[in-house]
């Protein structure tokens, strides 16, 4: 693993399946996870394997870019083995086409049924991988903030928050078959860089005030549209913790002294993040390209227009703007506004 990203830890590998640390970790996590809506089934002794509920998906047709397992609703692995049948039947994804706006996209409608399922697989996977990475990075973030604490009580608080993030990570892991990587993911690269090098004031505002606040809205929307009851309950179970993390960030940021360097750092980091939001639902475009093959610039523009990218981005940009509150935040928002960071881009400017 690159030493550069030790805090986020997105490149950390799982311990070997034979390692005794799994047994110790399971015992340590048992009480923490009793409040999970999936307890006790979500207790894993090997976080790279399926959970006791077999919460991996059903295999789909080969030849359309699908791996052997997908992030779809649970199946019973034992019954599959005893029946001797191949896992080729289809079950609905966690989020359907309307959640992504794919029901408005012409190339999706003209795709074969197998291609449509593969596109939905990739779009679902992108959501799950992002959530997985954020919760994994959250463990490192809260641990770093515990080390940066200026009082005993602050250190206690962040240690408890680290346990929250660990619980979220454990509960979410069984739903994510393909783990995310930093490669070709600008958001995860930016997140890792911020967690590694930013000062405490920058971390408070960017991570807890803005991103934790955004996570609260995002998880609520994912839970609302989710078609899997176990995953829906899991996401809903995160909301109270996310709200507490965000609120604490606002409180501590208001008590912090923001230097000119911190102010400049916050603005530059948020400019990079907001540019990604301005670019619209690129992960949906990538899901289509993964299945259909190379898309021309004209095709990408058409897809983004059909996804109504300006409305999609505009709503999210205004939500993010509303989260940027606290002492000194007004100047940050004004500077971002002056640089056009909250203006959604038309489809032709997003490719």
VOBA-1610 file (N, C-alpha, C; in pm, whole numbers, padded with zeros to 5 digits, always signed):
BEGIN
Unk+00083-00120+00000Unk+00000+00000+00000Unk+00087+00125+00000Unk+00041+00225-00073Unk+00115+00350-00076Unk+00110+00418+00060Unk+00228+00458+00111Unk+00233+00526+00239Unk+00160+00658+00235Unk+00139+00708+00115Unk+00076+00839+00100Unk-00068+00840+00149Unk-00135+00724+00147Unk-00277+00718+00180Unk-00305+00629+00301Unk-00219+00636+00401Unk-00237+00553+00519Unk-00364+00584+00596Unk-00405+00711+00601Unk-00520+00748+00684Unk-00648+00693+00624Unk-00676+00719+00497Unk-00797+00668+00434Unk-00797+00516+00431Unk-00681+00457+00405Unk-00669+00312+00410Unk-00748+00238+00303Unk-00779+00303+00191Unk-00859+00237+00089Unk-00784+00124+00019Unk-00652+00125+00031Unk-00572+00018-00030Unk-00538-00093+00070Unk-00586-00080+00194Unk-00560-00185+00291Unk-00624-00316+00246Unk-00550-00425+00258Unk-00604-00555+00220Unk-00664-00624+00342Unk-00748-00726+00319Unk-00804-00804+00429Unk-00699-00899+00484Unk-00711-00931+00611Unk-00624-01031+00672Unk-00652-01166+00608Unk-00550-01251+00606Unk-00568-01386+00553Unk-00681-01457+00625Unk-00754-01540+00551Unk-00872-01607+00606Unk-00838-01693+00728Unk-00714-01740+00737Unk-00675-01825+00849Unk-00630-01746+00971Unk-00621-01614+00958Unk-00572-01532+01069Unk-00667-01535+01187Unk-00612-01546+01306Unk-00694-01548+01427Unk-00754-01412+01458Unk-00710-01308+01388Unk-00765-01176+01414Unk-00915-01171+01382Unk-00961-01255+01290Unk-01103-01258+01257Unk-01187-01296+01379Unk-01141-01399+01452Unk-01214-01444+01570Unk-01216-01336+01678Unk-01102-01271+01697Unk-01094-01164+01797Unk-01183-01047+01758Unk-01177-01011+01629Unk-01258-00900+01581Unk-01406-00930+01594Unk-01446-01053+01563Unk-01586-01090+01573Unk-01636-01074+01716Unk-01556-01117+01810Unk-01595-01104+01951Unk-01603-00958+01992Unk-01508-00878+01945Unk-01507-00736+01980Unk-01624-00661+01919Unk-01668-00704+01801Unk-01776-00635+01731Unk-01915-00678+01774Unk-01926-00791+01842Unk-02058-00849+01867Unk-02152-00752+01939Unk-02106-00693+02046Unk-02192-00600+02119Unk-02222-00475+02038Unk-02122-00427+01965Unk-02141-00307+01883Unk-02249-00327+01778Unk-02255-00449+01723Unk-02346-00475+01612Unk-02484-00525+01655Unk-02506-00541+01783Unk-02636-00588+01829Unk-02747-00490+01795Unk-02713-00362+01775Unk-02815-00265+01741Unk-02840-00257+01591Unk-02765-00337+01513Unk-02785-00337+01368Unk-02918-00402+01333Unk-02990-00351+01230Unk-03114-00415+01188Unk-03094-00556+01134Unk-02969-00594+01103Unk-02941-00727+01053Unk-02882-00819+01160Unk-02865-00767+01282Unk-02803-00847+01387Unk-02888-00972+01413Unk-02824-01087+01444Unk-02679-01106+01452Unk-02617-01155+01321Unk-02697-01155+01214Unk-02653-01219+01090Unk-02538-01144+01023Unk-02520-01016+01054Unk-02417-00939+00984Unk-02280-00956+01047Unk-02269-01036+01155Unk-02140-01058+01216Unk-02056-01147+01126Unk-01945-01096+01082Unk-01862-01170+00987Unk-01731-01210+01053Unk-01687-01331+01026Unk-01554-01368+01072Unk-01453-01358+00959Unk-01500-01323+00843Unk-01410-01297+00731Unk-01477-01192+00645Unk-01429-01068+00653Unk-01497-00957+00590Unk-01486-00961+00438Unk-01407-01051+00384Unk-01401-01063+00238Unk-01498-01170+00188Unk-01565-01241+00279Unk-01657-01347+00240Unk-01801-01300+00254Unk-01893-01382+00210Unk-02034-01348+00225Unk-02073-01358+00371Unk-02178-01288+00409Unk-02227-01292+00546Unk-02311-01416+00568Unk-02359-01431+00690Unk-02444-01545+00722Unk-02573-01544+00642Unk-02611-01429+00590Unk-02731-01419+00507Unk-02703-01441+00360Unk-02577-01467+00324Unk-02537-01481+00183Unk-02581-01360+00103Unk-02543-01242+00149Unk-02592-01119+00087Unk-02510-01077-00034Unk-02465-01173-00112Unk-02418-01142-00245Unk-02533-01162-00341Unk-02510-01135-00468Unk-02622-01140-00560Unk-02631-01267-00639Unk-02717-01265-00737Unk-02738-01379-00823Unk-02657-01360-00950Unk-02600-01465-01002Unk-02522-01453-01125Unk-02614-01430-01243Unk-02565-01354-01340Unk-02644-01325-01459Unk-02578-01386-01581Unk-02636-01359-01698Unk-02582-01415-01821Unk-02438-01368-01842Unk-02359-01455-01901Unk-02223-01418-01935Unk-02222-01341-02067Unk-02113-01272-02093Unk-02097-01208-02222Unk-02141-01064-02228Unk-02188-01008-02115Unk-02228-00868-02115Unk-02159-00791-02003Unk-02039-00834-01969Unk-01959-00758-01874Unk-01992-00783-01729Unk-02056-00896-01697Unk-02093-00926-01559Unk-01996-01024-01496Unk-01962-01004-01371Unk-01883-01104-01298Unk-01975-01217-01252Unk-01920-01311-01178Unk-01999-01425-01134Unk-02104-01390-01031Unk-02083-01286-00955Unk-02180-01245-00854Unk-02208-01096-00872Unk-02324-01054-00837Unk-02359-00914-00857Unk-02424-00857-00733Unk-02432-00723-00719Unk-02489-00661-00599Unk-02640-00661-00605Unk-02698-00780-00624Unk-02842-00790-00634Unk-02897-00860-00511Unk-03023-00882-00508Unk-03086-00935-00389Unk-03031-01072-00351Unk-03048-01110-00221Unk-02987-01233-00171Unk-03037-01358-00243Unk-02952-01459-00243Unk-02993-01590-00293Unk-02939-01692-00196Unk-02992-01811-00202Unk-02952-01917-00112Unk-02847-02003-00181Unk-02722-01986-00142Unk-02614-02057-00209Unk-02626-02208-00193Unk-02673-02254-00077Unk-02680-02397-00053Unk-02784-02463-00142Unk-02898-02396-00163Unk-03001-02454-00249Unk-02954-02460-00393Unk-02873-02362-00432Unk-02818-02362-00567Unk-02729-02483-00589Unk-02648-02513-00487Unk-02556-02625-00499Unk-02629-02758-00500Unk-02731-02772-00414Unk-02801-02899-00405Unk-02886-02926-00527Unk-02939-02821-00586Unk-03023-02840-00703Unk-02942-02873-00827Unk-02815-02834-00827Unk-02729-02860-00940Unk-02752-02767-01056Unk-02840-02670-01039Unk-02868-02577-01147Unk-02768-02463-01145Unk-02746-02402-01261Unk-02656-02288-01268Unk-02732-02163-01228Unk-02661-02068-01168Unk-02726-01946-01119Unk-02742-01848-01234Unk-02845-01868-01313Unk-02864-01781-01428Unk-02993-01703-01421Unk-03075-01729-01318Unk-03201-01655-01308Unk-03174-01512-01262Unk-03265-01424-01295Unk-03245-01282-01268Unk-03331-01236-01152Unk-03275-01158-01066Unk-03351-01093-00960Unk-03326-00943-00966Unk-03420-00868-00916Unk-03414-00723-00931Unk-03298-00663-00854Unk-03242-00555-00903Unk-03131-00487-00834Unk-03182-00409-00713Unk-03090-00365-00632Unk-03126-00284-00517Unk-03194-00154-00558Unk-03143-00090-00665Unk-03202+00032-00718Unk-03236+00011-00864Unk-03359+00045-00903Unk-03402+00019-01039Unk-03364+00133-01133Unk-03405+00120-01259Unk-03365+00216-01362Unk-03411+00358-01330Unk-03528+00373-01270Unk-03581+00507-01244Unk-03497+00582-01141Unk-03433+00511-01051Unk-03348+00578-00951Unk-03234+00653-01019Unk-03181+00597-01125Unk-03069+00657-01196Unk-03113+00746-01312Unk-03241+00747-01344Unk-03288+00821-01460Unk-03270+00745-01589Unk-03233+00617-01581Unk-03211+00537-01700Unk-03340+00514-01778Unk-03453+00526-01712Unk-03580+00509-01782Unk-03605+00621-01883Unk-03523+00726-01879Unk-03537+00837-01974Unk-03430+00833-02085Unk-03343+00733-02082Unk-03227+00728-02172Unk-03255+00633-02288Unk-03246+00685-02409Unk-03280+00608-02529Unk-03192+00484-02546Unk-03061+00499-02524Unk-02971+00386-02546Unk-02999+00273-02448Unk-03050+00305-02331Unk-03089+00202-02235Unk-03214+00129-02284Unk-03310+00203-02338Unk-03434+00141-02387Unk-03409+00050-02506Unk-03313+00085-02590Unk-03285+00004-02709Unk-03187-00110-02681Unk-03132-00114-02562Unk-03040-00223-02525Unk-03118-00353-02508Unk-03048-00465-02521Unk-03111-00594-02498Unk-03141-00608-02348Unk-03232-00699-02312Unk-03259-00720-02169Unk-03133-00754-02088Unk-03045-00835-02146Unk-02921-00870-02075Unk-02833-00747-02057Unk-02825-00662-02160Unk-02747-00539-02149Unk-02808-00444-02046Unk-02939-00434-02042Unk-03003-00349-01943Unk-02970-00395-01802Unk-02973-00528-01781Unk-02940-00580-01648Unk-02794-00552-01613Unk-02707-00563-01714Unk-02565-00536-01690Unk-02540-00389-01659Unk-02610-00300-01729Unk-02596-00156-01701Unk-02643-00126-01559Unk-02756-00184-01521Unk-02805-00164-01385Unk-02708-00221-01282Unk-02648-00335-01315Unk-02546-00391-01225Unk-02434-00290-01201Unk-02382-00232-01309Unk-02270-00138-01295Unk-02313-00012-01218Unk-02432+00036-01245Unk-02480+00156-01176Unk-02500+00129-01027Unk-02558+00013-00994Unk-02574-00027-00854Unk-02439-00041-00786Unk-02346-00107-00857Unk-02214-00130-00799Unk-02143+00001-00767Unk-02157+00101-00853Unk-02091+00229-00828Unk-02141+00292-00699Unk-02271+00285-00673Unk-02326+00339-00548Unk-02272+00264-00428Unk-02272+00132-00437Unk-02226+00050-00324Unk-02077+00070-00298Unk-01998+00077-00404Unk-01854+00094-00386Unk-01822+00229-00323Unk-01892+00333-00364Unk-01869+00465-00307Unk-01900+00466-00158Unk-02014+00407-00120Unk-02051+00402+00022Unk-01950+00319+00101Unk-01908+00207+00045Unk-01809+00120+00110Unk-01679+00196+00135Unk-01632+00267+00032Unk-01506+00341+00044Unk-01516+00452+00147Unk-01629+00522+00149Unk-01647+00632+00243Unk-01648+00581+00387Unk-01715+00469+00411Unk-01717+00415+00547Unk-01580+00362+00588Unk-01508+00304+00494Unk-01372+00256+00524Unk-01281+00374+00555Unk-01289+00479+00473Unk-01209+00598+00499Unk-01251+00666+00628Unk-01379+00654+00663Unk-01428+00716+00786Unk-01361+00662+00911Unk-01324+00535+00909Unk-01253+00478+01023Unk-01119+00549+01042Unk-01049+00572+00930Unk-00921+00641+00938Unk-00937+00786+00977Unk-01040+00852+00921Unk-01063+00993+00954Unk-01089+01012+01102Unk-01181+00934+01159Unk-01214+00950+01300Unk-01095+00917+01389Unk-01013+00822+01346Unk-00892+00789+01424Unk-00792+00903+01421Unk-00778+00967+01304Unk-00687+01082+01296Unk-00737+01197+01382Unk-00868+01221+01379Unk-00923+01329+01459Unk-00909+01300+01609Unk-00914+01174+01647Unk-00890+01140+01788Unk-00747+01177+01828Unk-00653+01155+01738Unk-00513+01191+01767Unk-00493+01343+01770Unk-00575+01416+01694Unk-00564+01562+01689Unk-00646+01630+01799Unk-00716+01552+01880Unk-00804+01609+01982Unk-00727+01696+02080Unk-00793+01802+02125Unk-00730+01897+02217Unk-00778+01880+02360Unk-00879+01796+02382Unk-00926+01766+02518Unk-00953+01616+02528Unk-00960+01568+02652Unk-00993+01427+02675Unk-01130+01393+02618Unk-01225+01484+02638Unk-01362+01459+02592Unk-01370+01451+02440Unk-01293+01536+02373Unk-01292+01532+02227Unk-01234+01400+02178Unk-01128+01353+02243Unk-01071+01225+02203Unk-01169+01111+02228Unk-01239+01115+02340Unk-01340+01013+02368Unk-01448+01012+02260Unk-01491+01132+02221Unk-01598+01144+02122Unk-01556+01084+01988Unk-01435+01118+01943Unk-01391+01067+01813Unk-01361+00918+01816Unk-01323+00867+01931Unk-01304+00722+01943Unk-01438+00651+01928Unk-01542+00707+01988Unk-01677+00652+01971Unk-01723+00663+01826Unk-01693+00776+01763Unk-01731+00793+01622Unk-01659+00692+01533Unk-01534+00661+01565Unk-01461+00559+01489Unk-01531+00424+01499Unk-01586+00395+01617Unk-01662+00270+01633Unk-01788+00272+01548Unk-01853+00388+01537Unk-01969+00400+01448Unk-01931+00364+01305Unk-01821+00423+01257Unk-01779+00400+01120Unk-01742+00252+01097Unk-01682+00190+01198Unk-01648+00048+01188Unk-01776-00035+01177Unk-01875-00002+01258Unk-02003-00072+01252Unk-02068-00056+01115Unk-02067+00066+01061Unk-02124+00089+00928Unk-02051+00005+00823Unk-01919+00003+00832Unk-01838-00070+00734Unk-01870-00219+00738Unk-01882-00274+00858Unk-01912-00417+00872Unk-02049-00448+00815Unk-02147-00363+00844Unk-02283-00389+00799Unk-02296-00376+00647Unk-02220-00286+00587Unk-02231-00261+00444Unk-02151-00361+00361Unk-02043-00412+00417Unk-01949-00496+00342Unk-02013-00615+00271Unk-02107-00688+00334Unk-02162-00805+00264Unk-02235-00773+00134Unk-02277-00648+00117Unk-02349-00610-00004Unk-02255-00574-00120Unk-02126-00562-00092Unk-02031-00512-00192Unk-01939-00625-00234Unk-01965-00682-00351Unk-01885-00796-00395Unk-01752-00752-00455Unk-01754-00647-00535Unk-01632-00596-00598Unk-01585-00473-00522Unk-01469-00480-00462Unk-01419-00370-00381Unk-01367-00256-00470Unk-01385-00132-00428Unk-01341-00018-00508Unk-01190-00001-00504Unk-01138+00069-00603Unk-00996+00104-00607Unk-00984+00254-00631Unk-00866+00307-00601Unk-00841+00449-00624Unk-00825+00481-00772Unk-00784+00382-00849Unk-00757+00406-00991Unk-00881+00456-01063Unk-00864+00563-01138Unk-00972+00620-01219Unk-01093+00663-01137Unk-01071+00697-01011Unk-01180+00747-00928Unk-01136+00878-00863Unk-01161+00990-00929Unk-01111+01119-00879Unk-01163+01154-00739Unk-01287+01116-00710Unk-01341+01149-00578Unk-01266+01076-00467Unk-01243+00946-00484Unk-01172+00871-00381Unk-01027+00916-00369Unk-00966+00955-00480Unk-00830+01008-00475Unk-00826+01139-00397Unk-00922+01226-00425Unk-00929+01354-00352Unk-00953+01330-00204Unk-01047+01242-00171Unk-01077+01211-00031Unk-00952+01161+00041Unk-00878+01071-00022Unk-00758+01015+00041Unk-00653+01123+00064Unk-00636+01211-00033Unk-00537+01319-00019Unk-00575+01414+00094Unk-00703+01446+00104Unk-00749+01538+00208Unk-00727+01477+00346Unk-00765+01351+00363Unk-00750+01286+00494Unk-00604+01276+00537Unk-00516+01263+00440Unk-00374+01246+00472Unk-00306+01376+00510Unk-00339+01486+00438Unk-00256+01604+00453Unk-00320+01729+00508Unk-00453+01735+00513Unk-00519+01859+00554Unk-00508+01882+00704Unk-00514+02010+00745Unk-00509+02039+00888Unk-00647+02018+00951Unk-00653+02029+01082Unk-00775+01994+01156Unk-00894+02079+01115Unk-00876+02208+01098Unk-00987+02296+01061Unk-01042+02260+00924Unk-00952+02233+00831Unk-00993+02192+00697Unk-01071+02061+00704Unk-01020+01965+00781Unk-01087+01837+00795Unk-01227+01854+00853Unk-01240+01935+00956Unk-01370+01957+01019Unk-01471+02008+00918Unk-01433+02108+00841Unk-01530+02170+00751Unk-01558+02081+00630Unk-01454+02033+00566Unk-01474+01956+00443Unk-01540+01821+00472Unk-01488+01749+00571Unk-01536+01613+00595Unk-01664+01611+00678Unk-01664+01677+00793Unk-01779+01664+00882Unk-01892+01761+00850Unk-01859+01885+00823Unk-01965+01981+00795Unk-02027+01955+00658Unk-01943+01937+00556Unk-01996+01925+00420Unk-02024+01779+00383Unk-01922+01693+00385Unk-01941+01558+00333Unk-02028+01471+00424Unk-02013+01483+00556Unk-02103+01406+00645Unk-02245+01457+00632Unk-02263+01587+00615Unk-02396+01641+00592Unk-02455+01591+00462Unk-02372+01588+00359Unk-02416+01535+00230Unk-02449+01386+00242Unk-02367+01313+00317Unk-02391+01170+00336Unk-02526+01142+00400Unk-02567+01228+00492Unk-02697+01213+00556Unk-02809+01220+00453Unk-02803+01321+00366Unk-02903+01335+00259Unk-02895+01219+00160Unk-02774+01181+00126Unk-02752+01076+00026Unk-02803+00941+00076Unk-02768+00903+00199Unk-02814+00775+00253Unk-02966+00770+00267Unk-03025+00883+00304Unk-03171+00888+00316Unk-03236+00861+00180Unk-03181+00921+00074Unk-03236+00901-00060Unk-03214+00757-00106Unk-03097+00700-00079Unk-03071+00562-00117Unk-03165+00466-00046Unk-03186+00489+00084Unk-03275+00403+00160Unk-03418+00412+00107Unk-03461+00531+00071Unk-03598+00552+00023Unk-03625+00472-00103Unk-03530+00467-00195Unk-03549+00400-00324Unk-03505+00255-00325Unk-03443+00209-00217Unk-03385+00074-00216Unk-03496-00032-00215Unk-03479-00135-00299Unk-03580-00240-00312Unk-03548-00362-00228Unk-03438-00358-00156Unk-03399-00468-00066Unk-03421-00424+00077Unk-03505-00494+00149Unk-03534-00455+00288Unk-03410-00460+00376Unk-03326-00566+00369Unk-03205-00567+00453Unk-03114-00447+00428Unk-03090-00413+00301Unk-03004-00299+00271Unk-03073-00168+00308Unk-03200-00158+00285Unk-03274-00038+00323Unk-03264-00012+00473Unk-03283-00117+00554Unk-03272-00103+00699Unk-03130-00068+00742Unk-03034-00125+00673Unk-02894-00095+00704Unk-02865+00053+00683Unk-02906+00106+00569Unk-02882+00247+00538Unk-02958+00338+00633Unk-03081+00304+00665Unk-03157+00385+00760Unk-03091+00385+00897Unk-03027+00272+00931Unk-02959+00263+01060Unk-02838+00353+01072Unk-02786+00400+00957Unk-02670+00490+00959Unk-02709+00635+00989Unk-02835+00671+00969Unk-02873+00813+00965Unk-02849+00885+01097Unk-02883+00823+01208Unk-02864+00891+01336Unk-02717+00919+01363Unk-02631+00822+01332Unk-02487+00842+01350Unk-02435+00953+01260Unk-02478+00952+01132Unk-02432+01054+01039Unk-02475+01193+01084Unk-02596+01203+01137Unk-02645+01332+01186Unk-02561+01380+01304Unk-02525+01289+01393Unk-02443+01326+01509Unk-02303+01368+01465Unk-02246+01297+01370Unk-02113+01332+01321Unk-02115+01472+01257Unk-02215+01496+01174Unk-02227+01626+01107Unk-02246+01738+01209Unk-02338+01719+01302Unk-02365+01823+01402Unk-02244+01854+01487Unk-02168+01752+01523Unk-02045+01772+01600Unk-01944+01851+01520Unk-01936+01822+01390Unk-01844+01896+01305Unk-01877+02044+01301Unk-02005+02077+01290Unk-02047+02217+01290Unk-02008+02284+01421Unk-02034+02216+01534Unk-02003+02273+01665Unk-01854+02298+01682Unk-01773+02200+01647Unk-01628+02213+01666Unk-01568+02313+01566Unk-01624+02319+01446Unk-01575+02417+01349Unk-01601+02560+01399Unk-01716+02580+01461Unk-01748+02713+01515Unk-01653+02755+01626Unk-01593+02658+01693Unk-01499+02688+01801Unk-01356+02703+01751Unk-01331+02662+01628Unk-01195+02662+01575Unk-01155+02801+01524Unk-01026+02827+01525Unk-00971+02950+01468Unk-00922+02916+01327Unk-00983+02979+01226Unk-00947+02947+01089Unk-00840+03042+01039Unk-00726+02987+01003Unk-00616+03066+00950Unk-00641+03094+00802Unk-00570+03191+00745Unk-00582+03213+00600Unk-00546+03090+00519Unk-00449+03012+00569Unk-00408+02890+00499Unk-00521+02787+00500Unk-00588+02775+00614Unk-00701+02681+00622Unk-00815+02725+00531Unk-00843+02854+00531Unk-00949+02907+00444Unk-00918+02875+00298Unk-00796+02902+00257Unk-00757+02875+00118Unk-00764+02726+00086Unk-00722+02643+00181Unk-00726+02499+00161Unk-00868+02447+00144Unk-00959+02499+00227Unk-01100+02458+00218Unk-01157+02494+00082Unk-01130+02617+00038Unk-01185+02662-00090Unk-01133+02577-00205Unk-01004+02549-00207Unk-00947+02472-00318Unk-00999+02328-00320Unk-01011+02267-00203Unk-01062+02129-00197Unk-01208+02125-00241Unk-01289+02219-00192Unk-01430+02220-00230Unk-01450+02254-00377Unk-01361+02337-00433Unk-01370+02364-00577Unk-01353+02234-00656Unk-01257+02153-00616Unk-01235+02026-00686Unk-01356+01934-00671Unk-01410+01928-00551Unk-01525+01842-00528Unk-01648+01891-00603Unk-01674+02021-00598Unk-01792+02075-00663Unk-01784+02063-00816Unk-01663+02067-00871Unk-01648+02045-01015Unk-01696+01905-01053Unk-01669+01808-00967Unk-01717+01672-00993Unk-01869+01667-00991Unk-01930+01738-00898Unk-02077+01742-00889Unk-02134+01814-01011Unk-02070+01923-01053Unk-02115+01998-01170Unk-02117+01911-01296Unk-02029+01813-01302Unk-02016+01729-01422Unk-02131+01631-01438Unk-02220+01623-01340Unk-02339+01541-01355Unk-02317+01394-01324Unk-02417+01310-01357Unk-02412+01166-01322Unk-02319+01087-01412Unk-02190+01113-01399Unk-02091+01047-01485Unk-02086+00896-01462Unk-02115+00852-01340Unk-02110+00708-01313Unk-02216+00632-01393Unk-02328+00697-01421Unk-02431+00633-01502Unk-02384+00622-01648Unk-02320+00729-01696Unk-02264+00725-01831Unk-02158+00615-01840Unk-02075+00604-01738Unk-01970+00502-01737Unk-02030+00362-01733Unk-02141+00344-01662Unk-02208+00214-01657Unk-02256+00173-01796Unk-02311+00269-01870Unk-02356+00241-02006Unk-02238+00207-02095Unk-02132+00287-02086Unk-02013+00264-02170Unk-01948+00129-02138Unk-01950+00089-02012Unk-01889-00038-01973Unk-01956-00155-02045Unk-02086-00143-02067Unk-02162-00251-02129Unk-02171-00235-02281Unk-02198-00114-02328Unk-02222-00090-02470Unk-02093-00066-02549Unk-01984-00040-02477Unk-01860-00009-02545Unk-01839+00141-02558Unk-01741+00179-02635Unk-01703+00320-02647Unk-01822+00406-02688Unk-01836+00518-02619Unk-01939+00616-02653Unk-01871+00740-02708Unk-01924+00793-02816Unk-01870+00917-02872Unk-01908+01034-02782Unk-01842+01146-02802Unk-01876+01266-02725Unk-02022+01304-02747Unk-02067+01292-02871Unk-02206+01325-02901Unk-02303+01234-02826Unk-02271+01105-02818Unk-02356+01012-02745Unk-02358+01044-02595Unk-02242+01078-02540Unk-02237+01114-02398Unk-02320+01238-02370Unk-02310+01336-02456Unk-02389+01459-02439Unk-02538+01427-02442Unk-02578+01342-02536Unk-02719+01305-02546Unk-02766+01234-02419Unk-02685+01140-02370Unk-02722+01067-02248Unk-02735+01163-02130Unk-02640+01254-02115Unk-02646+01349-02003Unk-02766+01442-02016Unk-02799+01479-02139Unk-02917+01563-02160Unk-03044+01487-02122Unk-03051+01360-02161Unk-03167+01278-02126Unk-03176+01254-01976Unk-03062+01251-01909Unk-03059+01238-01763Unk-03091+01370-01693Unk-03108+01477-01772Unk-03136+01612-01719Unk-03028+01652-01620Unk-02905+01652-01671Unk-02790+01672-01583Unk-02791+01806-01511Unk-02844+01909-01575Unk-02846+02041-01508Unk-02933+02039-01383Unk-03049+01976-01392Unk-03136+01965-01274Unk-03073+01874-01170Unk-03019+01761-01218Unk-02953+01664-01128Unk-02842+01732-01049Unk-02753+01803-01118Unk-02640+01869-01052Unk-02686+01990-00971Unk-02779+02066-01027Unk-02824+02188-00959Unk-02883+02160-00823Unk-02964+02055-00812Unk-03022+02018-00683Unk-02915+01982-00582Unk-02817+01905-00625Unk-02710+01861-00535Unk-02619+01978-00495Unk-02592+02066-00588Unk-02507+02182-00558Unk-02574+02274-00456Unk-02703+02293-00467Unk-02773+02377-00371Unk-02780+02312-00233Unk-02794+02179-00230Unk-02791+02108-00102Unk-02654+02124-00037Unk-02549+02109-00114Unk-02413+02124-00060Unk-02390+02266-00011Unk-02439+02363-00085Unk-02424+02502-00043Unk-02493+02526+00091Unk-02612+02470+00108Unk-02687+02490+00233Unk-02617+02427+00353Unk-02530+02329+00328Unk-02458+02263+00437Unk-02338+02344+00485Unk-02294+02438+00405Unk-02173+02513+00437Unk-02207+02629+00531Unk-02221+02594+00657Unk-02260+02693+00757Unk-02160+02689+00873Unk-02164+02792+00952Unk-02072+02802+01065Unk-01993+02932+01057Unk-01922+02965+01164Unk-01843+03088+01169Unk-01737+03086+01059Unk-01739+03188+00977Unk-01642+03198+00868Unk-01685+03129+00741Unk-01795+03054+00746Unk-01838+02980+00628Unk-01893+03072+00520Unk-01949+03186+00561Unk-02006+03279+00464Unk-01902+03325+00362Unk-01781+03352+00406Unk-01675+03396+00316Unk-01634+03284+00221Unk-01636+03160+00272Unk-01602+03045+00188Unk-01707+03030+00078Unk-01834+03037+00116Unk-01942+03023+00018Unk-01936+03134-00086Unk-01908+03257-00040Unk-01902+03369-00132Unk-01789+03351-00235Unk-01675+03304-00187Unk-01563+03283-00279Unk-01595+03173-00379Unk-01656+03066-00332Unk-01696+02958-00422Unk-01800+03006-00522Unk-01892+03088-00474Unk-01995+03144-00561Unk-01933+03231-00670Unk-01837+03315-00629Unk-01770+03404-00725Unk-01696+03325-00833Unk-01654+03205-00800Unk-01581+03121-00895Unk-01673+03027-00972Unk-01804+03044-00953Unk-01902+02966-01030Unk-01917+02822-00987Unk-01880+02791-00863Unk-01879+02651-00819Unk-02018+02593-00799Unk-02119+02679-00781Unk-02253+02628-00755Unk-02343+02632-00878Unk-02286+02662-00995Unk-02366+02666-01118Unk-02359+02531-01189Unk-02472+02465-01210Unk-02469+02340-01286Unk-02431+02363-01430Unk-02370+02265-01490Unk-02324+02279-01628Unk-02421+02211-01724Unk-02439+02268-01842Unk-02519+02200-01944Unk-02446+02075-01991Unk-02521+01987-02055Unk-02466+01857-02092Unk-02340+01867-02177Unk-02336+01959-02270Unk-02220+01967-02361Unk-02092+02011-02291Unk-02103+02069-02171Unk-01985+02109-02097Unk-01941+02003-01996Unk-02010+01891-01992Unk-01982+01788-01893Unk-01896+01674-01950Unk-01859+01685-02078Unk-01780+01578-02138Unk-01651+01635-02197
//
